[in-house]
Structures are given as C-alpha cells and as structure tokens.
Amino acid sequence: MQNDKTNLSERLLDFAADIVKLAAQLNKTAVGRHVGLQIARSATSAGTNYEEACGAQSRADFTHKLQLVLKELKESLYWLRLIKKSDLLSSSDFDVLMQEANELTRIIAKSVVTAKRNT
C-alpha cells in the first residue's frame, strides 16, 4: 500500500498531467494560449512545490512550501472556473478535473492548518 506522501504526490502529478492535456486542447487564439499557459504553470507548480515540501529543511520551511502548493491549487481552480464560464472548452472530463482540484485544495488546506499548529 502506498503511503500518504506517495499517494498525494501521484495525485498532484496526475492532476498536472491532465491540466497539461486540457491546456493543449484550448484554442490557439491569444486568449486560449494565455489561459493555457497560466493554468499549466499553476497546476505543475503545485506538484513541484509539494515535492519541495517533502524535502523541507525545517517545519517552518515545510509549512511555507505547503502554503505555496495551496496558492497554486487555488489559482488552478480559478483558471478552471474561467475556462468553464467563458466556454473556452467543452469536455466531459472537465467536471472530474474541477472535483479533483477541489479535493486536492481541501487536503492541502487541512495539511497547512495541521502544519501551522505543529510548528
């Protein structure tokens, strides 16, 4: 059985990969490219910051890096909401991505609260 770190790490990696695929599907207009680059940046950054948090040098460093993960996930959620509201993309998998982004955000937010309490 995988431990929580590995499971969450894989979920963040899968989320980033799915967002990269979504970004590639956006129209090749100036708006589509802008939104695609922004959401790809924030989603991939969430995973890399989580990996950095796992190798943090102190509890304070760990908490700070987890807060960065949360920030990037919230930004990804914003871009997903914008894509949906603007009808930039119609995909049957879109709601699954929104659900995963929300779940990851809740998990990391709870982890930040716990980390702050233990610092």
Chimera marker file (.cmm) of the C-alpha trace (Angstrom):
<marker_set name="trace">
<marker id="1" x="0.000" y="0.000" z="0.000" r="1" g="1" b="0" radius="0.5"/>
<marker id="2" x="1.259" y="3.492" z="-0.842" r="1" g="1" b="0" radius="0.5"/>
<marker id="3" x="1.847" y="5.951" z="1.949" r="1" g="1" b="0" radius="0.5"/>
<marker id="4" x="0.034" y="9.314" z="2.002" r="1" g="1" b="0" radius="0.5"/>
<marker id="5" x="3.025" y="11.223" z="0.606" r="1" g="1" b="0" radius="0.5"/>
<marker id="6" x="3.329" y="8.975" z="-2.416" r="1" g="1" b="0" radius="0.5"/>
<marker id="7" x="-0.420" y="8.920" z="-2.991" r="1" g="1" b="0" radius="0.5"/>
<marker id="8" x="-0.726" y="12.710" z="-2.786" r="1" g="1" b="0" radius="0.5"/>
<marker id="9" x="2.403" y="13.140" z="-4.888" r="1" g="1" b="0" radius="0.5"/>
<marker id="10" x="0.920" y="10.896" z="-7.582" r="1" g="1" b="0" radius="0.5"/>
<marker id="11" x="-2.431" y="12.684" z="-7.424" r="1" g="1" b="0" radius="0.5"/>
<marker id="12" x="-0.728" y="16.033" z="-7.922" r="1" g="1" b="0" radius="0.5"/>
<marker id="13" x="1.314" y="14.596" z="-10.800" r="1" g="1" b="0" radius="0.5"/>
<marker id="14" x="-1.806" y="13.136" z="-12.429" r="1" g="1" b="0" radius="0.5"/>
<marker id="15" x="-3.644" y="16.433" z="-11.931" r="1" g="1" b="0" radius="0.5"/>
<marker id="16" x="-0.800" y="18.358" z="-13.577" r="1" g="1" b="0" radius="0.5"/>
<marker id="17" x="-0.691" y="15.904" z="-16.499" r="1" g="1" b="0" radius="0.5"/>
<marker id="18" x="-4.451" y="16.210" z="-17.003" r="1" g="1" b="0" radius="0.5"/>
<marker id="19" x="-4.222" y="20.009" z="-16.921" r="1" g="1" b="0" radius="0.5"/>
<marker id="20" x="-1.396" y="19.972" z="-19.481" r="1" g="1" b="0" radius="0.5"/>
<marker id="21" x="-3.632" y="17.872" z="-21.750" r="1" g="1" b="0" radius="0.5"/>
<marker id="22" x="-6.526" y="20.277" z="-21.172" r="1" g="1" b="0" radius="0.5"/>
<marker id="23" x="-4.316" y="23.296" z="-21.959" r="1" g="1" b="0" radius="0.5"/>
<marker id="24" x="-3.240" y="21.656" z="-25.218" r="1" g="1" b="0" radius="0.5"/>
<marker id="25" x="-6.905" y="21.421" z="-26.236" r="1" g="1" b="0" radius="0.5"/>
<marker id="26" x="-7.583" y="25.145" z="-25.834" r="1" g="1" b="0" radius="0.5"/>
<marker id="27" x="-8.000" y="27.203" z="-28.983" r="1" g="1" b="0" radius="0.5"/>
<marker id="28" x="-4.792" y="28.577" z="-30.417" r="1" g="1" b="0" radius="0.5"/>
<marker id="29" x="-6.027" y="32.159" z="-30.022" r="1" g="1" b="0" radius="0.5"/>
<marker id="30" x="-4.219" y="34.742" z="-27.890" r="1" g="1" b="0" radius="0.5"/>
<marker id="31" x="-6.708" y="34.137" z="-25.068" r="1" g="1" b="0" radius="0.5"/>
<marker id="32" x="-6.505" y="30.365" z="-25.373" r="1" g="1" b="0" radius="0.5"/>
<marker id="33" x="-2.703" y="30.445" z="-25.274" r="1" g="1" b="0" radius="0.5"/>
<marker id="34" x="-2.664" y="32.827" z="-22.313" r="1" g="1" b="0" radius="0.5"/>
<marker id="35" x="-5.124" y="30.806" z="-20.244" r="1" g="1" b="0" radius="0.5"/>
<marker id="36" x="-3.458" y="27.536" z="-21.248" r="1" g="1" b="0" radius="0.5"/>
<marker id="37" x="-0.022" y="28.722" z="-20.185" r="1" g="1" b="0" radius="0.5"/>
<marker id="38" x="-1.327" y="30.139" z="-16.910" r="1" g="1" b="0" radius="0.5"/>
<marker id="39" x="-3.231" y="27.024" z="-15.860" r="1" g="1" b="0" radius="0.5"/>
<marker id="40" x="-0.382" y="24.744" z="-16.916" r="1" g="1" b="0" radius="0.5"/>
<marker id="41" x="2.041" y="26.855" z="-14.869" r="1" g="1" b="0" radius="0.5"/>
<marker id="42" x="-0.068" y="26.854" z="-11.702" r="1" g="1" b="0" radius="0.5"/>
<marker id="43" x="-1.034" y="23.156" z="-11.870" r="1" g="1" b="0" radius="0.5"/>
<marker id="44" x="2.502" y="21.947" z="-12.485" r="1" g="1" b="0" radius="0.5"/>
<marker id="45" x="3.852" y="24.285" z="-9.813" r="1" g="1" b="0" radius="0.5"/>
<marker id="46" x="1.538" y="22.759" z="-7.202" r="1" g="1" b="0" radius="0.5"/>
<marker id="47" x="3.166" y="19.372" z="-7.669" r="1" g="1" b="0" radius="0.5"/>
<marker id="48" x="6.726" y="20.651" z="-7.713" r="1" g="1" b="0" radius="0.5"/>
<marker id="49" x="6.160" y="22.714" z="-4.580" r="1" g="1" b="0" radius="0.5"/>
<marker id="50" x="4.714" y="19.658" z="-2.862" r="1" g="1" b="0" radius="0.5"/>
<marker id="51" x="7.836" y="17.681" z="-3.727" r="1" g="1" b="0" radius="0.5"/>
<marker id="52" x="9.929" y="20.516" z="-2.290" r="1" g="1" b="0" radius="0.5"/>
<marker id="53" x="7.804" y="20.499" z="0.876" r="1" g="1" b="0" radius="0.5"/>
<marker id="54" x="8.512" y="16.792" z="1.308" r="1" g="1" b="0" radius="0.5"/>
<marker id="55" x="12.217" y="17.631" z="1.368" r="1" g="1" b="0" radius="0.5"/>
<marker id="56" x="11.889" y="20.715" z="3.551" r="1" g="1" b="0" radius="0.5"/>
<marker id="57" x="14.755" y="21.611" z="5.843" r="1" g="1" b="0" radius="0.5"/>
<marker id="58" x="12.571" y="22.675" z="8.771" r="1" g="1" b="0" radius="0.5"/>
<marker id="59" x="8.959" y="22.657" z="9.915" r="1" g="1" b="0" radius="0.5"/>
<marker id="60" x="8.658" y="26.323" z="9.014" r="1" g="1" b="0" radius="0.5"/>
<marker id="61" x="10.032" y="25.603" z="5.526" r="1" g="1" b="0" radius="0.5"/>
<marker id="62" x="7.586" y="22.699" z="5.179" r="1" g="1" b="0" radius="0.5"/>
<marker id="63" x="4.643" y="24.904" z="6.166" r="1" g="1" b="0" radius="0.5"/>
<marker id="64" x="5.734" y="27.664" z="3.793" r="1" g="1" b="0" radius="0.5"/>
<marker id="65" x="6.042" y="25.283" z="0.848" r="1" g="1" b="0" radius="0.5"/>
<marker id="66" x="2.645" y="23.723" z="1.623" r="1" g="1" b="0" radius="0.5"/>
<marker id="67" x="1.166" y="27.213" z="1.552" r="1" g="1" b="0" radius="0.5"/>
<marker id="68" x="2.661" y="27.657" z="-1.918" r="1" g="1" b="0" radius="0.5"/>
<marker id="69" x="1.008" y="24.398" z="-3.012" r="1" g="1" b="0" radius="0.5"/>
<marker id="70" x="-2.327" y="25.705" z="-1.729" r="1" g="1" b="0" radius="0.5"/>
<marker id="71" x="-1.842" y="29.023" z="-3.530" r="1" g="1" b="0" radius="0.5"/>
<marker id="72" x="-1.116" y="27.285" z="-6.830" r="1" g="1" b="0" radius="0.5"/>
<marker id="73" x="-4.086" y="24.927" z="-6.473" r="1" g="1" b="0" radius="0.5"/>
<marker id="74" x="-6.397" y="27.863" z="-5.795" r="1" g="1" b="0" radius="0.5"/>
<marker id="75" x="-5.026" y="29.598" z="-8.870" r="1" g="1" b="0" radius="0.5"/>
<marker id="76" x="-5.616" y="26.450" z="-10.924" r="1" g="1" b="0" radius="0.5"/>
<marker id="77" x="-9.202" y="26.381" z="-9.671" r="1" g="1" b="0" radius="0.5"/>
<marker id="78" x="-9.641" y="29.978" z="-10.781" r="1" g="1" b="0" radius="0.5"/>
<marker id="79" x="-8.417" y="29.181" z="-14.295" r="1" g="1" b="0" radius="0.5"/>
<marker id="80" x="-10.659" y="26.104" z="-14.467" r="1" g="1" b="0" radius="0.5"/>
<marker id="81" x="-13.646" y="28.206" z="-13.446" r="1" g="1" b="0" radius="0.5"/>
<marker id="82" x="-12.729" y="30.823" z="-16.050" r="1" g="1" b="0" radius="0.5"/>
<marker id="83" x="-12.417" y="28.208" z="-18.797" r="1" g="1" b="0" radius="0.5"/>
<marker id="84" x="-15.826" y="26.841" z="-17.884" r="1" g="1" b="0" radius="0.5"/>
<marker id="85" x="-17.520" y="30.235" z="-17.514" r="1" g="1" b="0" radius="0.5"/>
<marker id="86" x="-16.015" y="31.500" z="-20.787" r="1" g="1" b="0" radius="0.5"/>
<marker id="87" x="-16.898" y="28.316" z="-22.678" r="1" g="1" b="0" radius="0.5"/>
<marker id="88" x="-13.290" y="28.079" z="-23.855" r="1" g="1" b="0" radius="0.5"/>
<marker id="89" x="-13.515" y="24.311" z="-23.752" r="1" g="1" b="0" radius="0.5"/>
<marker id="90" x="-16.292" y="21.772" z="-23.569" r="1" g="1" b="0" radius="0.5"/>
<marker id="91" x="-15.082" y="18.475" z="-22.226" r="1" g="1" b="0" radius="0.5"/>
<marker id="92" x="-16.822" y="15.645" z="-20.453" r="1" g="1" b="0" radius="0.5"/>
<marker id="93" x="-13.751" y="15.292" z="-18.212" r="1" g="1" b="0" radius="0.5"/>
<marker id="94" x="-13.912" y="18.930" z="-17.125" r="1" g="1" b="0" radius="0.5"/>
<marker id="95" x="-16.102" y="18.288" z="-14.067" r="1" g="1" b="0" radius="0.5"/>
<marker id="96" x="-13.757" y="15.489" z="-12.968" r="1" g="1" b="0" radius="0.5"/>
<marker id="97" x="-10.831" y="17.933" z="-13.110" r="1" g="1" b="0" radius="0.5"/>
<marker id="98" x="-12.785" y="20.507" z="-11.108" r="1" g="1" b="0" radius="0.5"/>
<marker id="99" x="-13.635" y="17.882" z="-8.496" r="1" g="1" b="0" radius="0.5"/>
<marker id="100" x="-10.006" y="16.738" z="-8.222" r="1" g="1" b="0" radius="0.5"/>
<marker id="101" x="-8.794" y="20.344" z="-7.920" r="1" g="1" b="0" radius="0.5"/>
<marker id="102" x="-11.307" y="20.967" z="-5.136" r="1" g="1" b="0" radius="0.5"/>
<marker id="103" x="-10.350" y="17.769" z="-3.307" r="1" g="1" b="0" radius="0.5"/>
<marker id="104" x="-6.622" y="18.493" z="-3.559" r="1" g="1" b="0" radius="0.5"/>
<marker id="105" x="-7.234" y="22.043" z="-2.326" r="1" g="1" b="0" radius="0.5"/>
<marker id="106" x="-9.158" y="20.780" z="0.711" r="1" g="1" b="0" radius="0.5"/>
<marker id="107" x="-6.469" y="18.193" z="1.528" r="1" g="1" b="0" radius="0.5"/>
<marker id="108" x="-3.641" y="20.712" z="1.311" r="1" g="1" b="0" radius="0.5"/>
<marker id="109" x="-5.601" y="23.383" z="3.215" r="1" g="1" b="0" radius="0.5"/>
<marker id="110" x="-6.147" y="20.922" z="6.063" r="1" g="1" b="0" radius="0.5"/>
<marker id="111" x="-2.448" y="19.986" z="5.937" r="1" g="1" b="0" radius="0.5"/>
<marker id="112" x="-1.471" y="23.668" z="6.178" r="1" g="1" b="0" radius="0.5"/>
<marker id="113" x="-3.664" y="24.089" z="9.270" r="1" g="1" b="0" radius="0.5"/>
<marker id="114" x="-2.121" y="20.987" z="10.852" r="1" g="1" b="0" radius="0.5"/>
<marker id="115" x="1.418" y="22.069" z="9.931" r="1" g="1" b="0" radius="0.5"/>
<marker id="116" x="0.879" y="25.533" z="11.409" r="1" g="1" b="0" radius="0.5"/>
<marker id="117" x="-0.492" y="24.014" z="14.603" r="1" g="1" b="0" radius="0.5"/>
<marker id="118" x="2.582" y="21.771" z="14.895" r="1" g="1" b="0" radius="0.5"/>
<marker id="119" x="5.153" y="24.474" z="14.135" r="1" g="1" b="0" radius="0.5"/>
<link id1="1" id2="2" r="1" g="1" b="0" radius="0.2"/>
<link id1="2" id2="3" r="1" g="1" b="0" radius="0.2"/>
<link id1="3" id2="4" r="1" g="1" b="0" radius="0.2"/>
<link id1="4" id2="5" r="1" g="1" b="0" radius="0.2"/>
<link id1="5" id2="6" r="1" g="1" b="0" radius="0.2"/>
<link id1="6" id2="7" r="1" g="1" b="0" radius="0.2"/>
<link id1="7" id2="8" r="1" g="1" b="0" radius="0.2"/>
<link id1="8" id2="9" r="1" g="1" b="0" radius="0.2"/>
<link id1="9" id2="10" r="1" g="1" b="0" radius="0.2"/>
<link id1="10" id2="11" r="1" g="1" b="0" radius="0.2"/>
<link id1="11" id2="12" r="1" g="1" b="0" radius="0.2"/>
<link id1="12" id2="13" r="1" g="1" b="0" radius="0.2"/>
<link id1="13" id2="14" r="1" g="1" b="0" radius="0.2"/>
<link id1="14" id2="15" r="1" g="1" b="0" radius="0.2"/>
<link id1="15" id2="16" r="1" g="1" b="0" radius="0.2"/>
<link id1="16" id2="17" r="1" g="1" b="0" radius="0.2"/>
<link id1="17" id2="18" r="1" g="1" b="0" radius="0.2"/>
<link id1="18" id2="19" r="1" g="1" b="0" radius="0.2"/>
<link id1="19" id2="20" r="1" g="1" b="0" radius="0.2"/>
<link id1="20" id2="21" r="1" g="1" b="0" radius="0.2"/>
<link id1="21" id2="22" r="1" g="1" b="0" radius="0.2"/>
<link id1="22" id2="23" r="1" g="1" b="0" radius="0.2"/>
<link id1="23" id2="24" r="1" g="1" b="0" radius="0.2"/>
<link id1="24" id2="25" r="1" g="1" b="0" radius="0.2"/>
<link id1="25" id2="26" r="1" g="1" b="0" radius="0.2"/>
<link id1="26" id2="27" r="1" g="1" b="0" radius="0.2"/>
<link id1="27" id2="28" r="1" g="1" b="0" radius="0.2"/>
<link id1="28" id2="29" r="1" g="1" b="0" radius="0.2"/>
<link id1="29" id2="30" r="1" g="1" b="0" radius="0.2"/>
<link id1="30" id2="31" r="1" g="1" b="0" radius="0.2"/>
<link id1="31" id2="32" r="1" g="1" b="0" radius="0.2"/>
<link id1="32" id2="33" r="1" g="1" b="0" radius="0.2"/>
<link id1="33" id2="34" r="1" g="1" b="0" radius="0.2"/>
<link id1="34" id2="35" r="1" g="1" b="0" radius="0.2"/>
<link id1="35" id2="36" r="1" g="1" b="0" radius="0.2"/>
<link id1="36" id2="37" r="1" g="1" b="0" radius="0.2"/>
<link id1="37" id2="38" r="1" g="1" b="0" radius="0.2"/>
<link id1="38" id2="39" r="1" g="1" b="0" radius="0.2"/>
<link id1="39" id2="40" r="1" g="1" b="0" radius="0.2"/>
<link id1="40" id2="41" r="1" g="1" b="0" radius="0.2"/>
<link id1="41" id2="42" r="1" g="1" b="0" radius="0.2"/>
<link id1="42" id2="43" r="1" g="1" b="0" radius="0.2"/>
<link id1="43" id2="44" r="1" g="1" b="0" radius="0.2"/>
<link id1="44" id2="45" r="1" g="1" b="0" radius="0.2"/>
<link id1="45" id2="46" r="1" g="1" b="0" radius="0.2"/>
<link id1="46" id2="47" r="1" g="1" b="0" radius="0.2"/>
<link id1="47" id2="48" r="1" g="1" b="0" radius="0.2"/>
<link id1="48" id2="49" r="1" g="1" b="0" radius="0.2"/>
<link id1="49" id2="50" r="1" g="1" b="0" radius="0.2"/>
<link id1="50" id2="51" r="1" g="1" b="0" radius="0.2"/>
<link id1="51" id2="52" r="1" g="1" b="0" radius="0.2"/>
<link id1="52" id2="53" r="1" g="1" b="0" radius="0.2"/>
<link id1="53" id2="54" r="1" g="1" b="0" radius="0.2"/>
<link id1="54" id2="55" r="1" g="1" b="0" radius="0.2"/>
<link id1="55" id2="56" r="1" g="1" b="0" radius="0.2"/>
<link id1="56" id2="57" r="1" g="1" b="0" radius="0.2"/>
<link id1="57" id2="58" r="1" g="1" b="0" radius="0.2"/>
<link id1="58" id2="59" r="1" g="1" b="0" radius="0.2"/>
<link id1="59" id2="60" r="1" g="1" b="0" radius="0.2"/>
<link id1="60" id2="61" r="1" g="1" b="0" radius="0.2"/>
<link id1="61" id2="62" r="1" g="1" b="0" radius="0.2"/>
<link id1="62" id2="63" r="1" g="1" b="0" radius="0.2"/>
<link id1="63" id2="64" r="1" g="1" b="0" radius="0.2"/>
<link id1="64" id2="65" r="1" g="1" b="0" radius="0.2"/>
<link id1="65" id2="66" r="1" g="1" b="0" radius="0.2"/>
<link id1="66" id2="67" r="1" g="1" b="0" radius="0.2"/>
<link id1="67" id2="68" r="1" g="1" b="0" radius="0.2"/>
<link id1="68" id2="69" r="1" g="1" b="0" radius="0.2"/>
<link id1="69" id2="70" r="1" g="1" b="0" radius="0.2"/>
<link id1="70" id2="71" r="1" g="1" b="0" radius="0.2"/>
<link id1="71" id2="72" r="1" g="1" b="0" radius="0.2"/>
<link id1="72" id2="73" r="1" g="1" b="0" radius="0.2"/>
<link id1="73" id2="74" r="1" g="1" b="0" radius="0.2"/>
<link id1="74" id2="75" r="1" g="1" b="0" radius="0.2"/>
<link id1="75" id2="76" r="1" g="1" b="0" radius="0.2"/>
<link id1="76" id2="77" r="1" g="1" b="0" radius="0.2"/>
<link id1="77" id2="78" r="1" g="1" b="0" radius="0.2"/>
<link id1="78" id2="79" r="1" g="1" b="0" radius="0.2"/>
<link id1="79" id2="80" r="1" g="1" b="0" radius="0.2"/>
<link id1="80" id2="81" r="1" g="1" b="0" radius="0.2"/>
<link id1="81" id2="82" r="1" g="1" b="0" radius="0.2"/>
<link id1="82" id2="83" r="1" g="1" b="0" radius="0.2"/>
<link id1="83" id2="84" r="1" g="1" b="0" radius="0.2"/>
<link id1="84" id2="85" r="1" g="1" b="0" radius="0.2"/>
<link id1="85" id2="86" r="1" g="1" b="0" radius="0.2"/>
<link id1="86" id2="87" r="1" g="1" b="0" radius="0.2"/>
<link id1="87" id2="88" r="1" g="1" b="0" radius="0.2"/>
<link id1="88" id2="89" r="1" g="1" b="0" radius="0.2"/>
<link id1="89" id2="90" r="1" g="1" b="0" radius="0.2"/>
<link id1="90" id2="91" r="1" g="1" b="0" radius="0.2"/>
<link id1="91" id2="92" r="1" g="1" b="0" radius="0.2"/>
<link id1="92" id2="93" r="1" g="1" b="0" radius="0.2"/>
<link id1="93" id2="94" r="1" g="1" b="0" radius="0.2"/>
<link id1="94" id2="95" r="1" g="1" b="0" radius="0.2"/>
<link id1="95" id2="96" r="1" g="1" b="0" radius="0.2"/>
<link id1="96" id2="97" r="1" g="1" b="0" radius="0.2"/>
<link id1="97" id2="98" r="1" g="1" b="0" radius="0.2"/>
<link id1="98" id2="99" r="1" g="1" b="0" radius="0.2"/>
<link id1="99" id2="100" r="1" g="1" b="0" radius="0.2"/>
<link id1="100" id2="101" r="1" g="1" b="0" radius="0.2"/>
<link id1="101" id2="102" r="1" g="1" b="0" radius="0.2"/>
<link id1="102" id2="103" r="1" g="1" b="0" radius="0.2"/>
<link id1="103" id2="104" r="1" g="1" b="0" radius="0.2"/>
<link id1="104" id2="105" r="1" g="1" b="0" radius="0.2"/>
<link id1="105" id2="106" r="1" g="1" b="0" radius="0.2"/>
<link id1="106" id2="107" r="1" g="1" b="0" radius="0.2"/>
<link id1="107" id2="108" r="1" g="1" b="0" radius="0.2"/>
<link id1="108" id2="109" r="1" g="1" b="0" radius="0.2"/>
<link id1="109" id2="110" r="1" g="1" b="0" radius="0.2"/>
<link id1="110" id2="111" r="1" g="1" b="0" radius="0.2"/>
<link id1="111" id2="112" r="1" g="1" b="0" radius="0.2"/>
<link id1="112" id2="113" r="1" g="1" b="0" radius="0.2"/>
<link id1="113" id2="114" r="1" g="1" b="0" radius="0.2"/>
<link id1="114" id2="115" r="1" g="1" b="0" radius="0.2"/>
<link id1="115" id2="116" r="1" g="1" b="0" radius="0.2"/>
<link id1="116" id2="117" r="1" g="1" b="0" radius="0.2"/>
<link id1="117" id2="118" r="1" g="1" b="0" radius="0.2"/>
<link id1="118" id2="119" r="1" g="1" b="0" radius="0.2"/>
</marker_set>
